[in-house]
Each structure stands twice: as structure tokens, then as C-alpha cells.
């Protein structure tokens, strides 16, 4: 294998560096152009003079141009031999080395200035010769006559210049007005938010304090060869406090806070977004120099830095998921619900959409984020360069860029690289301790009678509450208290507010008796199964009040923050899902409603992942890996599609076998607990909506907040409930009204 050779350094060359074609011919072209202008001037002054006669005349009169051109030809011949012959080049280097050393004693910038000065003098001299030929004066005098000629032509030139400038001003004004708006600046005295106003995200705030320390004292890291992290990405679910956190950062540092609206860079004209980016960072640099630093916050950063992903239609299939009767996802654990809805969400997000704030806007932002070290200012960049002076390096702008998004996967990778976004923090759902602190913070602002135990319980039954949802719940509880003529919030107000936010307002409809009983039995099967087999979740509430997209539901919550999921837990989820189908067949003589469709979809989806992905089924291999690698594709003329089809059929058979076994298990459990199912259904028919504590009271014979469960353990009451169910079953088969009233205890 041949060894790669690097391009030789100039000091290692044995020949001269090759000149480009333009460098070889530029002076010859210049002398030729001057000679042609002089010939043209001679012909213009004497119309009887032919081209050849004018050329001969100028050749005799301006012989020095020919001499200069000849010298340039000799110089280029010398360069050519020096480029080709190493020996020739070494002789000149040996005898004229002192000249090169003398020249290089001058600094690079001084040599640059001298070369520019010599070139300028040469151009002035040639211009003087040309003007002398035109004005029939000496070159020096003609050079001084040129301003007079220019002055006489100013009226016409001024009109042309005014027309050009007017057109430019029109476009400039239009784009200037279009580039306004979407950017708000708050000065230190305008920001009252502090870190103490952000609750439940202490682990993120501790890391952010470190960023602010370097913003206030950059020498703490720069003296040791590091650099100040200049970009932070806050990502996580909506409402978790990302915007509030960014505002508190500006409040803590005492620096200006610049808020960039999510749609600030979306414009109908190409280039307006680029102007906005340039204008924004120009303002940031000024604020950073004046106040010693600035914090800029890009809210919903995916609207600017995305790659064409939109979330339109993400919830288009919700009704199909939940089914027409049972809200078939609320009784799932959060992990199970996420898996059920994952495919629908991805299908929705894959649709459509450009984005990125318009062409060029994202690229302009990337340039500004990583290009702040180039020289700034007209006089610094243009005037100093014109004078041959080195532009001054820009000061170190202390700009802390903070971005927030709940779709980090939509951000361009170039935006997230170190040097632009140096740190990324997940602002997730608060832990239980964080929720307790957040509830305490918002309850301190209102009058309430909640005890510490009730606040802790409230934090337990709202496992995925965010700062925004907690604030909204407390505010809704206060509205309920005021509606009832009180100014202090009670525990009942908070629970009612939570139910209203979770379920929405119930529709003002009444079921016919047989349908009410069918819905109650359906939800009672879910509730009984969840109570018996799913110990990793606690029942939050059960209802048969009709909502916007459900007839009833049983919602569950995790009692503790848990980050791992097990096969037995997913099997319990499937049993709860299949309880509706198993129960309807048991209690309605083999009949079942279409309302189990959402439950079956949930059970099938979880079983699919258990069997094909998580190693929780009868096989160990991963269906995803098999499909990706075409493993199992049979030969004999069959193609890839046939192999994939057989893999899916084999997987479907295993899923069906697993679901069939769990359905039989669910039927067995419900048959053994028939009386408990009917008791819970009776409680739902009487009270419509009950809490998880009321479900416990019915199952254990205790006393709940709304339901007294002791009568349900009485033998005579159970017989009355069974007789009512038989009457409702008879009415169901004949589409009639039950011939007896529902018993009340």
C-alpha cells in the first residue's frame, strides 16, 4: 500500500511556487489596456488618423509602456524557469537570499500595506497618463483636472444615484417593517421571577446555577483553558416549567432577558427570517456589552430548528383507541398507555410539514450561534482593512442562549452540537417530593384547610401532574369554593377539581336503565379485576357518567414513582383490559357490546410488545430485529414479502394464544368474584362516580368518602342485587325495561 504524501511546505520546496494564469498575465493585460486607451484617444483627437498610424505614433511617444511590458515578460520568464528548474531557483535563492531576508524582516501586515501602496501608486500613475492623453495635458495636470470633470457631471450622476437609492430604500423599508415584532426585551428591573419561584425541578436548577456562575464569573473557567457554556436546551413535556425556569435565570443574574416568540421567524417572504436573526443578535451583542451579559430565550424551539416534523393529527385516532363505550386506556398504567398510543402518535407526527422558520433562517441562526468571533462593525471591518490595518478582535459577548421544546427529536443535529447548545437538561414530570413542594407553593397563595397528609395524598394521586396542571387544579378548586359561597379551599373542592380536569364536564344525558346497568357491569369488571390483580397501580376513580368520548371509565394511578416495568405488571394490564369482554360474556349469556373494541386493542398492543420485543412471551427472539434483518425469509422462489408475512403470522399466533389464555384466566377470576362485580356495578349505578377509596370500601365492606360498603357484605342485599341483574338481563334480551327497581340500601 503506497504511503500518502503531504503537500510540501513553502520552506521545503526546491522550486518556486507556481503562479496562476491570472497572476502571470494581469500586468501585461493592464499595460495592453492602457496602450489601447491611448491609441483610442489619439484617434479621437485626429479623425484622419488610422488605427495603424495611431498605434505607431503612440508606440514612439509612449515607448516606456513597451519597456515596462518587456520587463514584465522577462520577470515572468524568470519565474517560469524558477518554477521548473530546481538548480536555477537555488542559484537565485543563494545570491539574493539577503533581499528576501530583508523583506521578511518587515511584518506581514506592513508588507501587505506596502504592496497595496505600491499598487495604488501604479494605478494612479497609469490613470494620470490616460487622462493626460484625453485632455492633451501633462499627466500631473490632467490628474488634477479630473475632479472638475467629475463635478460638472454630478447633476446627471446625482439623478441616477437618487433613483437607485430610492429603489433600494423602498425594499429596505419593506423588509425592515416585515422584520419587526416577535422579540420582546425585559430589563433587569422588569423581571421579578427567581429560582425560589420554580418548584419541583431542583435537580435541573442546580445545574443551571452552574451555568450562571460561569456567566457572572467567566474567568473561573477561562483562566484554566476552558470556555463558558453558551447554550442550554430545556426539553420535556408541556407545562413542566421550562419558560418559568428561563425567566428565573434572567432574574437571578440581573441581566436583560430577550424573549423570542415561537413564530417570530415564520414569514411569507424569503430572507425576512434571516434579517430577523441578524437583527436579534445585533441587539444581543449591544445588550451584552452594556450590561455584561444577556439571556435570550427561544420558546418552542422546534418551530425554528426542526426538520419538517409536525404534530398535526396526533390525536386523530383517539376515539378509535378508546372505543365507543369504555374509555379503554385510563385503567392502564402509564407505561402501558404509552405503548398503546405510540403507533398512533407516530403516525400523526409523520404527516406533513416543512418548518424551520423558512429557508435560510435556521442556517442564519447556526451561523450566529457559532460565528460570534468574527470582527464586527463597519469601521473595524472595512475602514481598517482599507487602510491595511488588522481588524480588532471582537470582545467576548456574554450571551446565554436558552431554548425550550417538547419535541427535541425534531431539532436539527447541527443546532444541538457542542459550541451551540452545550448542555441539554430534561425538565420532566416532578417527582412526588417535587409535586408536594409545588402544591404547597400554590396553596400558600390561597386560603385552604388542607393538612400536610392531604397534600401528600394529593401528590400521590396526581403522578404525572406538571407545575401548570397543579396551578390550574388549585385555581379550579378555588373557583368551586367561591361558587359555594366560601373563600377557603377544602379537600372536597380539590378532589372535585381534579375529577373535572381529568374527565371534563359530564354530558347532561341519562341512560335507559338496561344500558345504565350494562355500562356499570362493564366498568365494574374493569374495577374488580384491577383491584384483585394489579397491585402496582391504585384505582383513582370509577364512573359511568358519559363524557365526550366515553360512556364510563376506571382510571388508575401508580402509588409510587416507578421506573421499571415487569411481565407480571403487563399481564395484569392485559387482564384488566380483557375483563370487559370476559365479564360481558359471563353476565350477559355470551353476548358482548362493541364497547370492548378499545380494550381489545390495548390488550393486543401490549401483548404484541411482550411477545415480539420484550422477551416476555414464549420465544426469546425480537420480532423487530427479525423484520429488520429479513431473518426467516424462506427460499424456494419466495421473496422478502412472503418471509415478513410468515413472521407476522407466527407472531400473531403466539399473541392470540397468549391472549386466549389470559382471557380464560380473566373469566375464571370474574366468576369467582361475581358478587363483588355486581356490588361494584350497583354502587356505580347509584352514585355515578366514585373514588378509589369507595371501590376499596365496596370490596372490603368498609366505609368510603361517598359509599358505605358494609351493606354489600349482607347476604340478603347481595341476593337483591342478583335479582335486579337477572331482571336487567331479561330486559336486555327483550329490549324492555327491567320489571323491578334497582335496590337501595
C-alpha positions in Angstrom: 0.0 0.0 0.0 1.5 3.3 -1.1 2.2 5.9 1.6 0.3 9.1 1.3 2.5 12.2 1.0 1.5 15.7 2.3 1.7 18.8 0.2 5.3 20.3 0.7 5.7 23.4 2.8 7.0 26.5 1.0 10.2 26.3 3.0 10.8 22.7 1.8 10.2 23.5 -1.9 13.2 23.2 -4.3 11.4 25.2 -6.9 9.3 28.4 -6.8 5.6 28.2 -6.1 3.7 28.1 -9.3 1.7 31.2 -10.3 -1.8 31.1 -11.6 -2.6 32.2 -15.2 -4.2 35.5 -14.0 -1.1 36.4 -11.9 1.1 35.8 -14.9 -0.9 38.0 -17.2 -2.5 40.7 -15.1 0.2 43.3 -15.5 0.6 42.6 -19.2 -3.2 42.9 -19.6 -3.1 46.2 -17.7 -0.3 47.7 -19.9 -2.2 46.5 -23.0 -5.4 48.1 -21.9 -3.6 51.4 -21.2 -1.9 51.3 -24.6 -5.3 50.7 -26.4 -6.9 53.6 -24.5 -4.0 55.9 -25.6 -4.5 54.8 -29.2 -8.2 55.4 -29.0 -7.6 58.9 -27.5 -5.2 59.7 -30.4 -7.7 58.6 -33.0 -10.5 60.6 -31.3 -8.4 63.8 -31.4 -7.5 63.3 -35.1 -10.2 61.6 -37.1 -8.0 61.3 -40.2 -5.5 59.1 -38.2 -5.8 55.4 -39.0 -5.5 52.7 -36.3 -2.1 51.6 -37.5 -0.8 55.1 -37.7 -2.2 55.9 -34.2 -0.6 52.7 -32.8 2.8 53.6 -34.4 2.6 57.2 -33.1 1.8 56.1 -29.5 4.5 53.4 -29.7 7.1 56.1 -30.4 5.6 58.6 -27.9 4.9 56.1 -25.1 7.9 53.7 -25.5 8.1 53.4 -21.7 5.0 51.3 -21.7 6.6 48.8 -24.1 9.7 48.8 -21.8 7.6 48.1 -18.8 5.8 45.3 -20.6 9.1 43.9 -21.7 10.4 43.9 -18.1 7.2 42.1 -17.0 7.8 39.5 -19.8 11.4 38.9 -18.6 10.1 38.7 -15.0 7.6 36.1 -15.9 10.2 34.1 -17.9 12.4 34.2 -14.8 9.5 32.9 -12.7 8.8 30.2 -15.2 12.3 28.8 -15.1 12.4 29.1 -11.3 9.2 27.0 -11.1 10.6 24.3 -13.4 14.3 24.1 -12.7 15.4 23.5 -9.1 19.1 24.3 -9.9 18.2 27.7 -11.5 15.9 28.5 -8.5 18.7 27.6 -6.0 21.2 30.0 -7.6 18.9 32.9 -7.3 18.0 31.9 -3.7 21.7 31.7 -2.8 22.8 35.0 -4.3 19.6 37.0 -3.5 18.8 35.5 -0.2 19.7 38.7 1.6 17.0 40.5 -0.3 14.4 38.0 0.8 15.6 38.2 4.4 15.5 41.9 4.4 11.9 42.0 3.1 10.7 39.4 5.6 12.1 41.4 8.5 9.1 43.6 7.9 5.9 42.2 9.5 3.3 40.5 7.3 0.8 43.4 7.8 3.4 46.1 7.0 4.4 44.2 3.8 0.7 43.9 3.0 0.4 47.7 3.4 3.5 48.4 1.3 2.3 46.2 -1.5 -1.1 47.9 -1.6 0.5 51.3 -1.5 2.8 50.5 -4.5 -0.1 49.0 -6.5 -2.2 52.2 -5.7 0.6 54.5 -6.9 1.0 52.4 -10.1 -2.7 52.7 -10.8 -2.7 56.5 -10.2 0.3 56.9 -12.5 -1.4 54.9 -15.3 -4.6 56.9 -14.7 -2.7 60.1 -15.0 -1.1 59.0 -18.3 -4.5 58.1 -19.7 -6.1 61.4 -18.5 -3.2 63.3 -20.0 -3.8 61.7 -23.4 -7.5 62.5 -23.2 -7.2 66.2 -22.0 -4.0 66.8 -24.1 -2.2 67.9 -20.9 0.7 66.7 -18.9 -0.2 63.7 -16.8 0.1 65.6 -13.5 -2.1 68.5 -14.6 -4.6 66.1 -16.2 -4.9 64.3 -12.9 -6.0 67.5 -11.2 -8.4 68.3 -14.0 -10.3 65.0 -13.4 -12.3 66.3 -10.2 -13.5 69.3 -12.2 -14.9 67.0 -14.9 -16.5 64.8 -12.3 -18.1 67.9 -10.7 -19.6 69.0 -13.9 -21.2 65.6 -14.4 -22.6 65.5 -10.9 -26.2 66.6 -11.7 -26.8 63.7 -14.0 -24.9 61.3 -11.8 -26.9 62.5 -8.8 -30.2 61.9 -10.5 -29.1 58.3 -11.4 -27.8 57.8 -7.8 -31.1 59.1 -6.3 -33.1 56.8 -8.5 -31.0 53.8 -7.4 -31.0 54.8 -3.7 -34.8 55.4 -3.8 -35.4 51.9 -5.1 -33.1 50.4 -2.5 -34.8 52.4 0.3 -38.2 51.0 -0.8 -37.0 47.4 -0.5 -35.1 48.2 2.7 -38.1 49.8 4.3 -40.4 47.0 3.4 -38.1 44.3 4.7 -37.4 46.4 7.8 -41.1 46.6 8.7 -41.6 43.0 8.0 -38.7 42.0 10.3 -40.1 43.8 13.3 -42.1 42.0 16.0 -41.9 38.7 17.8 -39.0 39.7 20.0 -39.6 41.2 23.5 -36.8 42.7 25.7 -37.2 42.7 29.5 -34.6 44.7 31.5 -33.4 43.5 34.9 -35.8 45.7 36.9 -38.7 44.2 34.9 -38.1 40.6 35.9 -39.2 39.6 39.4 -39.0 35.8 39.0 -36.3 34.0 41.0 -35.3 30.4 41.4 -37.4 30.2 44.6 -40.5 30.6 42.3 -39.6 27.4 40.4 -40.8 24.3 42.3 -40.3 20.6 41.8 -37.2 20.8 39.5 -34.4 21.3 41.9 -32.1 18.9 40.1 -32.3 21.0 36.9 -31.9 24.3 38.8 -28.7 23.1 40.5 -27.1 22.5 37.1 -28.4 25.8 35.7 -26.8 27.7 38.7 -23.5 26.4 37.5 -24.1 27.9 34.0 -25.0 31.3 35.7 -21.9 31.2 37.8 -19.7 31.0 34.7 -21.8 33.8 33.1 -21.2 36.0 36.1 -17.5 35.0 36.6 -16.2 33.6 33.2 -12.6 33.9 34.3 -13.2 31.0 36.7 -13.1 28.6 33.7 -11.4 30.7 31.0 -8.2 31.1 33.1 -7.8 27.3 33.0 -8.2 27.0 29.3 -11.9 26.3 29.1 -14.8 28.3 27.8 -18.1 29.4 29.1 -21.0 27.1 28.0 -23.2 29.5 25.9 -26.2 27.3 25.1 -28.8 25.4 27.1 -31.7 23.3 25.9 -34.6 22.6 28.2 -36.7 19.8 26.9 -39.6 17.9 28.4 -43.4 17.6 28.5 -45.5 20.8 28.2 -46.3 22.7 31.4 -43.2 21.5 33.4 -41.8 25.0 33.9 -39.3 25.4 31.1 -40.3 29.0 30.3 -40.5 29.9 34.0 -37.1 28.5 34.5 -35.6 30.6 31.8 -37.2 33.7 33.2 -35.9 32.9 36.6 -32.4 32.6 35.1 -32.6 36.2 33.9 -34.0 37.3 37.2 -31.2 35.7 39.2 -28.4 37.1 37.0 -29.7 40.7 36.8 -29.2 40.6 33.0 -31.6 41.6 30.3 -34.0 38.9 29.2 -34.9 38.7 25.5 -37.9 36.5 24.7 -38.2 35.2 21.2 -41.7 34.3 20.1 -42.1 30.8 18.6 -43.4 32.3 15.3 -41.1 35.2 15.1 -39.1 33.8 12.2 -42.0 32.4 10.2 -42.6 34.8 7.3 -44.1 34.7 3.8 -41.1 36.4 2.1 -37.8 34.7 1.6 -35.0 36.4 3.6 -37.1 38.2 6.2 -36.3 35.5 8.8 -32.6 35.9 8.1 -32.9 39.6 8.7 -34.7 39.0 12.0 -31.9 36.6 13.1 -29.3 39.2 12.2 -31.2 42.0 13.9 -31.8 39.8 17.0 -28.1 39.0 17.5 -27.1 42.6 16.8 -29.3 43.6 19.7 -28.0 40.8 21.9 -24.4 42.0 21.3 -25.3 45.5 22.3 -27.1 44.4 25.4 -24.3 42.1 26.4 -21.7 44.9 26.1 -23.8 47.3 28.1 -25.0 45.0 30.9 -22.1 42.5 30.9 -24.3 39.7 29.6 -27.8 38.8 28.3 -30.1 35.8 28.4 -32.1 35.1 25.2 -34.9 32.5 25.3 -36.3 30.7 22.3 -39.6 29.2 23.3 -40.9 26.2 21.3 -37.5 26.0 19.5 -38.8 23.2 17.3 -40.7 25.8 15.3 -37.4 27.3 14.2 -34.9 24.5 14.3 -37.0 21.5 13.1 -36.6 19.2 10.1 -40.1 19.2 8.9 -41.9 17.2 11.7 -45.3 18.4 12.7 -47.7 17.0 15.2 -50.9 17.6 13.2 -53.3 14.7 13.6 -51.6 13.1 16.5 -54.9 12.6 18.3 -57.0 11.8 15.3 -57.5 8.2 16.3 -58.3 8.8 20.0 -61.9 7.8 19.6 -60.9 4.6 17.8 -58.5 3.8 20.6 -60.8 4.4 23.5 -63.8 2.8 21.8 -67.4 3.9 21.8 -68.3 2.7 25.2 -65.4 2.4 27.6 -62.6 4.9 28.0 -60.3 1.9 27.3 -56.9 3.5 28.3 -57.5 5.1 31.6 -57.2 1.9 33.6 -53.8 1.2 32.0 -50.6 2.0 33.7 -48.8 5.0 32.2 -46.2 2.7 30.6 -48.9 0.6 29.1 -50.9 3.6 27.8 -47.7 5.0 26.2 -47.2 1.7 24.3 -50.8 1.6 23.2 -50.8 5.1 21.8 -47.2 5.1 20.5 -48.0 4.0 16.9 -51.0 6.4 16.6 -48.8 9.3 17.8 -46.0 8.5 15.4 -48.5 8.1 12.5 -49.8 11.6 13.3 -46.5 13.2 13.7 -45.1 11.7 10.4 -47.6 13.7 8.4 -46.8 16.9 6.6 -44.9 19.7 7.0 -42.0 21.9 6.4 -40.9 24.2 9.1 -37.6 25.5 10.3 -38.8 29.1 10.2 -38.3 29.5 6.4 -35.4 28.8 4.1 -32.1 30.2 5.4 -33.4 31.2 8.8 -32.1 28.1 10.6 -28.8 28.4 8.8 -28.5 32.1 9.8 -29.2 31.1 13.4 -26.5 28.4 13.3 -24.0 30.9 11.9 -24.8 33.5 14.6 -24.5 30.9 17.4 -21.1 29.7 16.3 -19.7 32.7 14.5 -19.6 35.5 17.1 -15.8 35.7 17.0 -15.5 37.4 13.6 -14.7 41.2 13.5 -17.8 43.4 14.0 -18.5 47.0 12.9 -18.2 48.9 9.6 -15.1 50.9 10.6 -13.4 47.8 12.1 -14.1 45.5 9.2 -14.0 47.9 6.2 -12.1 51.0 7.1 -9.2 49.3 8.9 -8.9 46.8 6.1 -8.9 49.6 3.6 -6.0 51.2 5.4 -4.2 47.9 5.5 -4.7 47.6 9.3 -5.6 44.4 11.1 -9.2 44.5 12.3 -9.6 44.3 16.0 -10.9 41.1 17.5 -14.4 41.4 18.9 -15.0 41.5 22.6 -16.3 38.3 24.4 -20.0 38.7 24.3 -21.7 37.1 27.3 -24.8 35.7 25.6 -26.6 32.8 27.2 -28.9 31.1 24.7 -31.7 29.1 26.3 -34.1 27.0 24.2 -37.1 25.1 25.2 -39.0 22.4 23.4 -41.2 19.4 24.0 -40.1 17.8 20.7 -36.3 17.5 21.0 -36.2 14.9 18.3 -37.4 17.5 15.8 -34.4 19.8 16.3 -31.6 19.8 13.7 -28.5 17.9 14.9 -26.4 20.9 13.8 -28.2 23.1 16.3 -27.5 20.7 19.1 -23.8 20.2 18.6 -21.4 21.4 21.4 -20.4 25.1 20.8 -24.0 26.0 20.0 -26.0 24.0 22.6 -23.5 22.9 25.2 -25.9 21.4 27.8 -29.3 19.7 27.5 -31.5 19.3 30.5 -34.7 17.3 30.7 -37.4 19.1 32.6 -39.6 16.1 33.2 -42.6 15.4 35.4 -41.9 16.4 39.0 -41.2 13.6 41.5 -43.6 13.0 44.4 -41.5 15.3 46.6 -41.5 17.9 43.8 -45.2 17.7 43.5 -45.7 18.1 47.2 -43.5 21.3 47.1 -45.4 22.6 44.1 -48.8 22.0 45.8 -47.5 23.7 48.9 -46.3 26.7 46.9 -49.6 27.3 45.1 -51.7 26.6 48.2 -49.7 29.2 50.1 -51.1 31.8 47.8 -54.8 31.0 48.7 -56.8 30.2 51.8 -57.2 26.5 52.4 -57.8 23.9 55.1 -55.8 21.0 53.7 -53.5 19.2 56.1 -50.0 18.1 55.3 -51.2 14.5 55.0 -53.9 15.5 52.5 -51.3 17.5 50.4 -49.1 14.4 50.3 -52.1 12.2 49.3 -52.9 14.7 46.6 -49.4 14.5 45.3 -49.7 10.7 45.3 -53.0 10.6 43.3 -51.6 13.0 40.6 -48.5 11.2 39.5 -48.0 13.0 36.2 -49.0 16.4 37.3 -46.9 19.3 36.0 -46.5 22.8 37.5 -49.0 24.2 35.1 -51.6 21.5 35.8 -51.1 21.8 39.6 -51.7 25.5 39.4 -54.8 25.0 37.3 -56.2 22.4 39.7 -55.8 24.7 42.7 -57.3 27.6 40.8 -60.3 25.4 39.8 -60.7 24.3 43.4 -60.8 28.0 44.5 -63.5 28.7 41.8 -65.6 25.8 43.2 -65.2 27.1 46.7 -66.3 30.6 45.7 -69.2 29.2 43.8 -70.4 27.5 47.0 -70.1 30.8 49.0 -66.7 30.1 50.6 -63.2 31.6 50.2 -61.2 28.7 51.6 -60.4 25.6 49.7 -61.3 22.2 51.2 -60.2 18.7 50.4 -63.6 18.0 48.6 -63.0 21.1 46.4 -59.6 19.8 45.3 -60.9 16.3 44.5 -63.8 17.7 42.5 -61.5 20.0 40.6 -59.2 17.0 39.9 -62.0 14.9 38.6 -63.2 17.8 36.4 -59.8 18.3 34.9 -59.3 14.5 34.4 -62.7 13.7 32.9 -64.1 17.1 31.8 -67.6 18.1 32.5 -70.1 15.2 32.3 -72.7 15.4 29.5 -76.2 16.0 30.6 -77.7 12.7 29.4 -79.5 9.9 31.1 -79.0 6.2 30.2 -82.0 4.0 29.9 -82.0 1.5 32.8 -80.8 -1.6 30.9 -78.0 0.4 29.2 -77.0 2.0 32.5 -76.7 -1.4 34.1 -74.7 -2.7 31.1 -72.2 0.1 31.4 -72.0 -0.3 35.1 -71.2 -4.0 34.8 -68.6 -3.3 32.1 -66.8 -0.8 34.3 -67.3 -3.0 37.4 -65.4 -5.8 35.7 -62.5 -3.5 35.0 -62.6 -2.2 38.6 -62.8 -5.6 40.2 -60.0 -7.0 38.1 -57.8 -4.0 38.7 -58.5 -4.3 42.5 -57.6 -8.0 42.5 -54.7 -8.5 40.2 -53.0 -5.1 39.6 -51.1 -4.3 42.8 -48.6 -1.9 41.1 -51.5 0.6 40.5 -54.2 2.0 42.7 -57.7 2.8 41.4 -58.2 6.6 41.3 -61.9 6.8 40.3 -64.6 4.9 38.5 -67.5 6.5 36.7 -70.4 5.7 34.4 -71.2 9.4 33.6 -70.9 10.0 29.9 -68.1 12.1 28.7 -67.2 13.5 25.3 -65.7 10.2 24.0 -66.6 7.6 26.6 -69.6 6.1 28.4 -67.6 5.2 31.5 -64.1 4.5 32.8 -62.0 3.2 35.6 -58.8 5.2 36.0 -55.7 4.0 37.9 -52.6 5.7 39.2 -49.2 4.5 40.5 -48.9 4.9 44.2 -45.1 5.4 43.9 -42.7 6.7 41.4 -41.5 3.6 39.5 -39.1 3.4 36.5 -39.1 -0.3 35.6 -41.9 -2.5 34.4 -42.3 -6.2 34.7 -44.0 -9.0 32.8 -46.5 -9.7 35.6 -47.4 -6.0 35.6 -48.1 -6.0 31.9 -50.1 -9.2 32.2 -52.2 -7.5 34.9 -52.8 -4.7 32.5 -54.0 -7.2 29.9 -56.2 -8.9 32.4 -57.9 -5.6 33.3 -58.3 -4.8 29.6 -59.9 -8.3 28.8 -62.1 -8.1 31.9 -64.8 -6.2 30.0 -65.1 -8.8 27.2 -64.9 -11.7 29.7 -67.4 -10.0 32.1 -69.9 -9.1 29.4 -69.9 -12.7 28.1 -70.4 -14.0 31.6 -73.1 -11.6 32.8 -75.0 -11.3 29.5 -75.1 -15.0 28.5 -72.3 -14.9 25.9 -73.3 -11.6 24.4 -70.9 -8.6 24.3 -71.0 -5.0 23.1 -68.8 -3.1 20.6 -67.5 -1.1 23.5 -64.8 -3.7 24.2 -63.0 -2.7 20.9 -60.7 -0.2 22.7 -60.0 -2.7 25.4 -59.0 -5.4 22.9 -56.8 -3.0 21.0 -55.0 -2.1 24.3 -54.6 -5.8 25.2 -53.4 -6.8 21.8 -50.8 -4.0 21.5 -49.3 -4.8 24.9 -49.3 -8.5 24.2 -47.6 -7.8 20.8 -44.7 -5.9 22.5 -44.4 -8.6 25.2 -44.2 -11.4 22.6 -42.1 -9.7 20.0 -39.9 -7.1 21.7 -39.6 -7.5 25.5 -38.8 -11.2 25.9 -42.0 -11.7 27.9 -43.5 -14.3 25.7 -43.0 -17.9 24.6 -39.9 -17.0 22.5 -36.8 -15.0 23.1 -36.1 -13.6 19.6 -37.1 -10.0 18.8 -39.6 -9.5 16.1 -38.3 -6.1 15.3 -34.8 -7.4 14.7 -36.1 -10.3 12.6 -38.1 -8.0 10.4 -35.2 -5.5 10.1 -32.7 -8.2 9.1 -35.1 -10.3 7.0 -34.4 -13.3 9.2 -36.6 -16.3 8.4 -37.4 -15.3 4.8 -37.9 -18.6 3.1 -36.3 -19.6 -0.1 -37.7 -21.6 -3.0 -38.8 -18.6 -5.0 -40.4 -16.8 -2.2 -39.4 -13.3 -1.6 -39.0 -10.9 1.3 -42.7 -10.1 1.5 -43.5 -13.8 2.0 -41.0 -14.0 4.8 -42.3 -11.0 6.5 -45.8 -12.3 6.1 -44.9 -15.6 7.7 -43.1 -13.9 10.6 -46.2 -11.8 11.2 -48.5 -14.9 11.1 -46.2 -16.7 13.6 -46.2 -13.7 15.9 -50.0 -13.3 15.6 -50.5 -16.9 16.5 -48.4 -16.5 19.6 -50.2 -13.3 20.6 -53.6 -14.9 20.1 -52.5 -17.9 22.2 -51.3 -15.6 25.0 -54.5 -13.5 24.9 -56.6 -16.6 24.8 -55.0 -17.9 28.0 -55.3 -14.6 29.7 -59.0 -14.3 28.7 -59.7 -17.7 30.2 -57.9 -16.6 33.4 -60.0 -13.3 33.5 -63.2 -15.3 33.1 -62.2 -17.6 36.0 -61.4 -14.7 38.2 -64.7 -12.9 37.5 -66.8 -16.0 38.0 -65.2 -16.5 41.4 -65.9 -12.8 42.3 -69.3 -12.5 40.7 -70.9 -11.0 43.8 -68.2 -8.3 44.1 -68.6 -7.3 40.4 -72.4 -6.9 40.8 -71.9 -5.0 44.1 -69.5 -2.5 42.5 -71.8 -2.2 39.5 -74.7 -1.4 41.9 -72.5 1.3 43.6 -71.8 2.9 40.2 -75.4 2.9 39.2 -76.4 4.6 42.5 -73.6 7.2 42.7 -72.4 7.5 39.1 -68.9 8.5 40.0 -66.9 7.0 43.0 -63.3 7.3 44.1 -60.7 4.5 44.5 -61.4 4.6 48.3 -65.0 3.9 47.6 -64.1 0.9 45.4 -62.0 -0.4 48.4 -65.0 0.1 50.7 -67.3 -1.9 48.4 -64.7 -4.7 48.0 -63.8 -4.9 51.7 -67.1 -3.9 53.4 -65.7 -0.6 54.8 -66.7 3.0 54.7 -65.5 5.3 51.9 -65.9 9.0 51.4 -69.1 8.5 49.4 -70.0 4.8 49.6 -70.8 2.8 52.7 -69.6 -0.7 51.7 -70.9 -2.6 54.7 -74.4 -3.3 53.2 -72.7 -5.0 50.3 -71.5 -7.8 52.6 -75.0 -8.6 53.7 -76.4 -11.8 52.2 -79.9 -10.5 51.6 -78.6 -7.4 49.9 -76.5 -9.5 47.6 -79.5 -11.6 46.7 -81.4 -8.4 45.9 -78.6 -7.2 43.6 -78.5 -10.6 41.8 -82.3 -10.5 41.2 -82.0 -6.9 39.8 -79.3 -8.1 37.5 -81.5 -11.0 36.3 -84.3 -8.5 35.6 -81.8 -6.2 33.7 -80.5 -9.2 31.7 -84.1 -10.2 30.7 -84.8 -6.6 29.7 -81.5 -6.6 27.7 -82.6 -9.6 25.7 -86.1 -8.3 25.0 -85.1 -4.6 24.7 -87.5 -3.9 27.5 -87.5 -2.0 30.8 -86.5 -4.0 33.9 -89.6 -5.1 35.8 -88.1 -4.3 39.2 -86.4 -1.1 40.5 -82.8 -1.1 41.5 -82.5 -1.9 45.2 -81.3 0.9 47.6 -79.7 0.3 50.9 
